[in-house]
Amino acid sequence: MQNDDFKYVIQDTSSVYFGRELTYTEMMKRDDVPFKFKAIINVHIAKDTDLDQKMAEHLLEIDTASFLYSIFEQLKLAVRVCYKTEAKSFLGRKKEKWIHKACPIKQFCAEYRDLVKAQEAMIEDISVSKLALMVMNIG
């Protein structure tokens, strides 16, 4: 599996999804990243963050008391994670099952960030709300 498989930007009617391997620099160079998100990267994220860092890695270290964290909350940033769990089949046998869950940044930081750091869970992608992006004032 190549890292390029996770360097994507996909949009639907309500959200913009970023692959976990995209760096902020790569986002700035892409035509399919909304201009307003590029402006947020330029004005806010670039102040305190190395733009060659992957967004997924940045979320593992972000301070929940920081201004940037509150911007991500305003953007309704969600992190989709996956992890294995044990489940019992109908016959009572134990089997591993993959769980995929999208959660807001607040829940990610509280419940899943340490699991990702311990490699017990994995970030699949990150999304922001188009509506929240539209109403945000870059200022």
KARADA-V144347 format. One record per helix or strand. SS is the DSSP state (H for helix, E for strand). FROM is the first residue (numbers start at 1). TO is the last residue. If there is no record, write none. Layout:
# KARADA-V144347
SS_FROM_TO, SS_FROM_TO
This chain:
# KARADA-V144347
H_3_6, E_9_11, E_15_19, E_23_23, H_24_29, H_35_48, E_54_54, H_55_61, H_67_74, E_78_88, E_94_104, H_105_117, E_121_129, H_130_135
